[in-house]
Amino acid sequence: MHGPALTPLIGIAVLLLASCTESSEPEFRPTFQQGPCPDDVTQVVLTPVTCGFLTVLENRSEPGGDTIRLFVTRIEPPGGNPAPDPVLTLGIDLGDTPDYGGFAPGAQRYNRELILVDQRGTGHSEPTLACPEVERLGEQLVGARLSDIEARTDLQSAVEACHSRLTGEGIDLSAYNLGEIAADVEDVRRALGIPRWNISSYGSASRIALEVIRLSPDHVRAMWFDTPQFPQVDELTLGISGTEHALSQISADCAADPACSRRFPDLSNALQETLAQLDEEPLTATVESLAGAAGPSVRVVVDGGAFLRAVRAMVSDMELGMVRRVPAIIYGAMEGKVDLVARLLSDEPLCLGYQPVCGDNPFFEGAFFSILCHDEVPFVEPSRLTGMAGGEPGFQEAYVASPYLDVCEAWDVGEATSVAHRPVSSDIPMLIYVGGYDAYGSLPDAEQATTSFSGSFLVDVPYQGHNVLGSLDCYRNIRNAWIEDPTSPPETGCIEEIGPPTFQAS
C-alpha cells in the first residue's frame, strides 16, 4: 500500500543526489594572471608589452586532473590606438620558442594588438619538454650514418630516458598534441575577453592554426599563413615531396641562367649521382669544435641522406643565405668537397633537414615528439614513402628510414583519430604564401589543400624559401594592405619585379 506513494519521493531523492554530485565537481575554468615579462621579452620588444600565464587543464578529458601554465605575451602598437580584432601569432614551427623580437614589429605594421602564446611544453610555458638526453648525442650522431644500428639504438635509448624522466615528473605527454593546443588557443581568447581576432602562423605552426578553425572557427576574422603545412600531409612525406619540388625549381632556374647552365649543365642528374656516390662511399670531414680551437674537433660522416638533408636546409633556410651556392655545392660533392655540408651537420645533427629552422631559438624536443608521434606518424604510409623515394638512396636514408620513426617507437603518447589527418574546410578569408624554394612545404600541396578553403588567396612566391614574410618588404606590404580588406584579392604586383638569384660559380 505504501509502495506507490514512495515512488515520487525516491525520484526526488535521486534528483537531489545527482544535483549534489554535479555541484561537488564544478566545471574547470581557465584563469589568466598578469605578471612581469622576462628579460628575453623586454630586451627585444620596444613597444608597450605585458605578459602573464593562463592556467589550463593539462588533459581536458580529466576535469579534475593536473593543470599547466601557458605563457602569453601581449604587444601594443605605438600610439595606443589599435584597430579592433587583435592578431594571434602561433610561433614559427612546432616545438620552437616564439621569436619575440622578430614578431613584435607586426603590432605596428597591423596597428593591432599582437598576442603571442608559447605552445604548451615550450618557451616560458610550464612545464617545458626539453630533452637534454637527446641533445647530448650530437657528436655521436654526426660521427656515424643515421642508419647505423648502434647510432639508432643510442638515439632510441636517449628518447626513452627523456620520456621516462618527464613522465616520472607527472607529465602526461599524451596531452601535448594538436587538439589540446588548439583548445589552449580558444581558452586564451575567452580568458582575455576577445570576441574576434585574426590568426597568423608560420611553417608547421599552421597545423595548430588549422586545428583551431576545425575546433572553433566562429571567432576568427581572417588568417594568413607563411610557408604552411597541412594536416593531410605528414612531415616525413614532405621530406620527399617538398625537397623534390624545391630542387626542381632550383634546377629550372639554373638552366634558365646562361652562366649557371654552362658551369652546372645537368643539376638534377648531378644530384642523383652525388647521392648514389655518397651512399656507396660516405665521406668523412673534421670540423672544428663549436667551443673554439681549445675544444676537441668533431668527426662528421656525410652519406647520401646527410648530404640531402643539408641541401634541403640550404635551399629553404633564408637565414643560411646559401641558396645561391647550391649548384656549386652539389657539383663540388662529386669531387669530394663536403666541408661546408659537414659544418652545417655538426651544428644541428638531428635538426638539419628535418626542421625548417635550426639553432635560432630554444627547441623543445619532447613537445615536438608528442605532436609528431600522436598526430602525424600514425598516418604515415611506409609503402607510399618507399614509392616516392623511387630507389634514390639519399631519400631512402633520410626520410623513408627517418630516425624520427625510431623516436616514435620510444615516445609512447597514443595516437589521434583519423580526423586529425583530414583536410580542413573553411570559408574564413585566408592569405597563403608559398615560397618556390621552400622544401618543408610545396606549392602542389598548398594548391590541393586550398581547394577546401573557399575564401583563400594563394600567393606563389618564386625564388623564396621558408619564411617568405621575413625576407622582403614587398611581401609584408601585400599582407598589411590585405588585412584591412581580407575578402578582396591581394595586390601582388611588386612580386613581378623580383628576379631570380645569381648562382655562384664555386
C-alpha positions in Angstrom: 0.0 0.0 0.0 2.9 2.3 0.7 5.0 1.4 -2.3 3.3 3.6 -4.9 3.3 6.6 -2.5 7.1 6.2 -2.0 7.9 6.3 -5.8 7.8 10.1 -6.2 9.9 10.6 -3.1 12.5 8.2 -4.4 12.6 10.1 -7.7 13.1 13.4 -5.9 15.9 11.9 -3.8 17.7 10.7 -6.9 17.5 14.1 -8.5 18.8 15.8 -5.3 21.6 13.3 -5.1 22.5 13.9 -8.8 22.4 17.6 -8.2 24.8 17.3 -5.2 27.1 15.1 -7.2 27.3 17.6 -10.1 27.9 20.6 -7.8 30.7 18.8 -6.0 32.8 18.9 -9.2 32.4 22.4 -10.7 33.4 22.9 -14.3 37.1 24.0 -14.6 37.6 27.5 -15.9 40.9 28.6 -17.2 42.3 31.7 -15.5 44.7 34.4 -16.7 47.1 36.2 -14.3 49.3 39.0 -15.5 52.9 39.1 -14.3 56.3 40.6 -15.1 57.8 40.0 -18.5 61.1 38.0 -18.6 64.3 39.6 -19.9 64.2 37.9 -23.2 61.0 39.7 -24.0 61.7 43.2 -22.5 65.1 43.3 -24.2 63.8 42.9 -27.7 60.2 44.3 -27.6 60.4 48.1 -27.9 56.7 48.9 -27.7 54.3 48.5 -24.7 54.2 44.9 -23.7 52.6 42.9 -20.9 52.9 39.2 -20.0 51.1 36.6 -18.0 50.1 33.0 -17.6 46.9 31.2 -18.5 46.2 28.2 -16.3 44.5 25.4 -18.2 43.9 21.7 -17.8 46.7 19.5 -19.0 44.3 16.9 -20.2 40.8 18.1 -20.9 39.4 14.6 -20.7 40.2 14.7 -17.0 38.3 17.7 -15.5 39.8 17.1 -12.1 43.3 16.5 -13.3 46.6 18.5 -13.3 46.9 22.0 -14.7 49.6 23.6 -16.7 50.5 27.3 -17.4 50.7 28.9 -20.8 52.9 31.9 -21.3 51.1 34.8 -23.1 52.8 38.0 -24.4 50.6 41.0 -25.4 52.3 43.7 -27.5 50.6 47.0 -28.2 51.3 49.1 -31.3 52.9 52.6 -30.8 50.4 55.4 -30.3 48.0 53.5 -28.1 45.0 53.4 -30.5 45.0 49.9 -32.0 42.4 48.8 -34.6 39.9 46.2 -33.4 40.4 42.5 -33.7 43.9 41.7 -32.4 46.3 39.3 -34.1 47.2 35.9 -32.5 50.6 34.6 -33.7 51.3 30.9 -33.1 55.1 31.0 -33.4 57.4 29.7 -36.1 57.3 25.9 -36.0 56.1 23.1 -33.8 58.4 22.8 -30.7 60.0 26.2 -31.1 60.0 29.2 -28.9 58.5 32.3 -30.5 60.9 34.9 -31.8 59.5 37.7 -29.6 61.7 40.4 -31.2 61.0 39.2 -34.7 57.3 39.2 -34.3 56.9 42.4 -32.2 57.1 44.8 -35.2 53.9 43.2 -36.5 51.9 45.2 -33.9 53.0 48.4 -35.6 52.6 47.0 -39.1 49.0 45.9 -38.5 48.2 48.7 -35.9 46.7 45.9 -33.8 47.5 44.3 -30.6 49.7 41.3 -31.1 49.3 38.2 -28.9 52.0 35.5 -28.7 51.3 32.2 -27.0 54.1 29.8 -26.2 52.9 26.4 -27.2 52.4 24.0 -24.3 55.7 22.4 -23.5 57.8 25.2 -24.9 59.3 28.5 -24.1 58.2 30.0 -20.9 55.1 27.8 -20.6 55.2 25.4 -17.7 56.2 22.6 -17.8 58.7 22.6 -20.6 59.6 19.4 -22.5 63.3 19.7 -23.4 65.3 16.5 -23.9 68.9 17.1 -23.0 69.4 13.4 -23.1 68.9 13.6 -26.9 70.8 16.8 -27.3 73.9 15.2 -25.8 74.1 12.7 -28.6 75.1 15.4 -31.1 78.7 14.5 -31.9 77.9 10.8 -31.8 75.1 11.1 -34.3 77.1 13.2 -36.8 80.0 10.8 -36.5 78.0 7.9 -38.0 75.4 7.3 -40.6 71.9 7.7 -39.2 71.2 4.2 -40.5 74.0 2.8 -38.2 72.4 0.3 -35.8 74.5 1.5 -32.8 73.5 5.1 -33.5 69.8 4.3 -33.8 70.0 2.2 -30.6 71.6 5.1 -28.7 69.0 7.5 -30.1 66.2 5.3 -29.0 67.7 4.9 -25.5 68.1 8.6 -25.1 64.5 9.2 -26.2 63.3 6.5 -23.8 65.3 8.2 -21.0 63.7 11.6 -21.7 60.2 10.1 -21.9 60.8 8.2 -18.6 62.1 11.3 -16.8 59.2 13.6 -17.9 56.5 11.0 -17.1 58.2 10.4 -13.8 57.7 14.1 -13.1 54.0 13.5 -13.5 53.7 15.0 -17.0 51.1 13.4 -19.3 52.9 13.5 -22.6 49.9 12.3 -24.5 48.2 15.6 -23.7 50.8 17.7 -25.7 49.1 17.3 -29.1 47.4 19.5 -31.7 43.9 19.1 -30.4 44.9 20.2 -26.9 47.0 23.1 -28.2 44.1 24.3 -30.4 41.8 24.2 -27.3 44.5 26.2 -25.5 44.2 28.9 -28.2 40.4 29.1 -27.7 40.9 29.3 -23.9 43.3 32.2 -24.4 40.7 34.1 -26.4 37.9 33.5 -23.9 40.1 34.4 -20.8 41.3 37.6 -22.4 37.7 38.5 -23.4 38.4 38.8 -27.1 35.2 38.5 -29.2 37.0 38.2 -32.5 40.6 38.0 -33.7 42.9 37.3 -36.6 45.4 34.4 -36.6 48.8 34.2 -38.3 51.1 31.3 -38.4 54.5 30.3 -39.9 55.7 27.0 -41.1 54.5 23.9 -39.3 52.7 26.0 -36.7 50.0 26.2 -39.4 49.0 22.8 -38.2 47.8 24.4 -34.9 46.0 27.2 -36.7 44.1 24.8 -39.0 43.2 22.7 -36.0 41.8 25.9 -34.3 39.4 26.5 -37.2 38.4 22.9 -37.2 37.6 23.3 -33.5 36.3 26.8 -33.1 36.1 28.9 -36.3 33.4 31.3 -35.3 35.6 33.9 -33.7 38.3 34.2 -36.4 38.1 37.2 -38.7 41.0 36.4 -41.1 44.1 34.2 -41.2 47.4 34.4 -43.0 50.0 31.6 -43.4 53.6 31.9 -44.3 55.0 28.7 -46.0 52.5 26.4 -44.2 52.0 22.7 -43.8 48.6 20.9 -43.9 47.3 18.1 -41.8 46.7 15.7 -44.7 50.5 15.6 -45.5 52.8 14.4 -42.7 56.3 15.7 -42.3 58.1 12.6 -43.5 56.2 12.6 -46.7 57.0 16.3 -47.0 60.7 15.4 -46.7 60.4 13.8 -50.1 57.8 15.8 -51.9 58.9 19.2 -50.6 62.6 18.6 -51.3 62.0 17.2 -54.8 59.8 20.2 -55.7 62.2 22.8 -54.3 65.2 21.2 -56.1 63.2 21.0 -59.3 62.7 24.8 -59.1 66.5 25.3 -58.4 67.3 23.1 -61.4 64.9 25.0 -63.7 66.3 28.4 -62.6 69.9 27.3 -63.0 69.1 26.0 -66.5 67.5 29.4 -67.4 70.6 31.2 -66.2 73.3 31.0 -69.0 76.2 31.3 -66.6 74.8 28.7 -64.2 73.8 26.3 -67.0 77.3 26.4 -68.5 79.0 25.8 -65.2 76.5 23.2 -63.9 74.8 21.8 -67.1 72.7 19.0 -65.6 72.0 19.7 -61.9 69.3 17.1 -61.5 71.4 14.2 -62.7 74.4 15.6 -60.8 72.4 15.4 -57.6 71.4 11.8 -58.2 75.0 10.8 -58.9 76.2 12.6 -55.8 73.7 10.9 -53.6 74.5 7.5 -55.0 78.2 8.1 -54.7 77.9 9.2 -51.1 75.6 6.3 -50.3 78.2 3.8 -51.6 81.2 5.6 -50.2 80.4 8.2 -47.4 82.9 11.0 -46.9 84.4 12.0 -43.6 85.3 15.5 -42.6 86.7 17.0 -39.4 85.1 20.2 -38.1 86.5 22.5 -35.5 84.6 22.3 -32.2 81.9 24.9 -31.6 83.7 25.6 -28.3 86.6 27.1 -30.2 90.1 26.0 -31.0 90.6 24.7 -27.5 87.8 22.2 -27.8 88.0 18.8 -29.5 87.2 18.7 -33.2 84.1 16.9 -34.4 84.2 14.0 -36.9 81.3 14.2 -39.4 80.2 11.4 -41.7 78.5 12.7 -44.9 76.5 10.0 -46.7 73.7 10.5 -49.2 71.0 11.1 -46.6 73.1 13.6 -44.7 74.0 15.5 -47.8 70.4 15.6 -49.0 69.3 17.0 -45.6 71.9 19.7 -45.8 70.9 20.7 -49.3 67.2 20.9 -48.2 68.2 23.3 -45.4 70.4 25.4 -47.8 67.6 25.7 -50.3 64.9 26.6 -47.7 66.5 28.5 -44.8 66.7 32.2 -45.7 68.9 32.7 -42.6 71.6 30.5 -44.0 71.6 32.5 -47.2 73.1 29.6 -49.2 70.6 29.0 -52.0 72.9 30.7 -54.5 75.6 28.2 -53.7 73.5 25.0 -54.0 74.5 24.1 -57.6 78.2 24.5 -56.8 77.8 22.5 -53.6 76.2 19.6 -55.5 78.9 19.5 -58.1 81.6 20.0 -55.5 80.5 17.0 -53.6 81.1 14.9 -56.7 84.8 15.9 -56.3 84.8 15.1 -52.6 84.2 18.6 -51.3 81.8 18.4 -48.4 83.4 20.6 -45.7 80.5 23.2 -45.7 77.9 20.4 -45.5 79.8 18.8 -42.7 79.9 22.1 -40.8 76.2 22.5 -41.0 75.5 18.9 -39.9 77.9 19.3 -36.9 75.8 22.3 -35.7 72.4 20.5 -35.8 72.8 16.8 -36.2 69.1 15.8 -35.6 67.6 19.1 -36.8 69.2 19.9 -40.1 67.0 18.8 -43.0 64.2 17.8 -40.6 63.2 21.1 -39.0 62.9 24.3 -41.1 64.9 26.5 -38.7 67.7 25.2 -36.5 69.5 26.8 -33.7 67.9 30.3 -33.7 65.6 29.7 -30.6 65.5 27.0 -28.0 63.9 23.8 -29.4 61.8 21.6 -27.1 62.2 18.1 -28.5 59.6 16.5 -26.2 56.9 18.9 -27.3 57.7 18.2 -31.0 57.9 14.4 -30.4 54.5 14.3 -28.8 52.8 16.1 -31.7 54.8 14.2 -34.4 54.1 10.8 -32.8 50.4 11.5 -31.8 49.2 13.4 -34.9 51.4 12.6 -37.8 53.4 9.3 -37.7 50.3 7.1 -37.1 49.2 8.2 -40.6 52.5 7.6 -42.4 52.2 5.0 -45.2 55.6 3.3 -45.4 54.9 1.8 -48.8 54.0 5.2 -50.2 57.2 6.7 -48.9 59.2 4.0 -50.5 57.4 4.5 -53.8 58.0 8.3 -53.6 61.7 7.8 -52.9 61.9 5.8 -56.2 65.0 3.9 -55.1 67.1 7.1 -54.6 69.4 6.3 -51.7 69.5 9.8 -50.2 65.7 10.0 -49.9 65.6 6.4 -48.6 68.2 7.1 -45.9 66.9 10.5 -44.8 63.1 10.1 -44.9 61.9 6.5 -45.7 64.2 5.3 -42.8 63.9 8.5 -40.8 65.3 8.3 -37.3 62.1 10.0 -36.2 60.3 6.7 -36.8 62.5 5.2 -34.1 61.7 8.2 -31.9 58.0 7.4 -32.1 58.6 3.8 -31.1 60.0 5.0 -27.8 57.8 8.1 -27.4 54.5 6.4 -26.2 51.7 9.0 -26.5 48.9 7.2 -28.2 47.6 8.4 -31.5 45.0 10.8 -32.8 41.8 9.8 -34.5 41.8 10.0 -38.3 40.1 13.4 -38.1 43.4 15.0 -37.3 44.8 13.8 -40.7 41.8 15.0 -42.8 41.7 18.2 -44.8 40.2 21.3 -43.1 37.3 23.1 -44.8 36.7 26.8 -44.2 35.3 30.0 -45.7 37.4 32.2 -43.4 39.4 34.8 -45.5 43.0 33.5 -45.8 46.2 34.7 -47.4 48.7 31.9 -48.0 52.3 32.5 -49.1 54.2 29.6 -50.5 57.9 30.0 -51.4 59.1 28.3 -54.6 62.3 27.1 -52.8 60.5 26.0 -49.6 61.4 22.3 -49.2 59.3 22.0 -46.0 56.1 22.6 -47.9 55.4 22.9 -51.5 53.1 24.6 -54.0 51.4 21.4 -55.2 50.4 20.5 -51.6 49.1 24.1 -51.0 47.1 24.1 -54.2 45.5 20.8 -53.2 44.8 21.9 -49.7 43.2 25.2 -50.7 40.5 23.6 -52.7 38.6 23.3 -49.4 39.3 27.0 -48.4 36.7 29.0 -50.3 37.9 32.3 -49.0 41.6 31.8 -49.6 44.2 33.6 -51.8 47.3 31.6 -52.6 50.4 33.6 -53.5 53.2 31.7 -55.3 56.4 33.4 -54.4 59.3 32.4 -56.7 62.9 32.4 -55.6 62.0 32.4 -51.9 62.4 29.6 -49.3 60.8 29.1 -45.8 59.5 32.3 -44.1 58.6 34.5 -47.0 57.5 37.4 -44.8 60.9 37.5 -43.2 62.6 38.4 -46.4 61.3 41.4 -48.4 59.1 44.4 -47.7 57.1 43.6 -50.9 55.5 40.5 -49.2 54.9 42.3 -45.9 53.3 45.2 -47.7 50.9 42.9 -49.6 49.8 41.3 -46.3 49.5 44.6 -44.4 47.1 46.0 -47.1 45.2 42.8 -47.4 44.4 42.7 -43.7 42.3 45.8 -44.0 40.1 44.2 -46.6 40.6 40.4 -46.4 37.7 39.4 -48.6 39.3 41.1 -51.6 42.2 39.7 -53.7 45.7 40.9 -52.6 47.6 43.3 -54.8 50.7 41.4 -55.7 52.3 43.5 -58.5 55.6 44.0 -56.6 56.4 40.3 -56.8 56.8 40.6 -60.6 59.7 42.9 -60.1 61.7 40.4 -58.1 64.2 38.4 -60.2 65.9 35.0 -59.8 69.1 34.6 -57.7 72.5 34.9 -59.3 74.1 31.5 -58.7 77.7 31.4 -57.5 80.2 29.5 -59.6 82.0 28.0 -56.6 
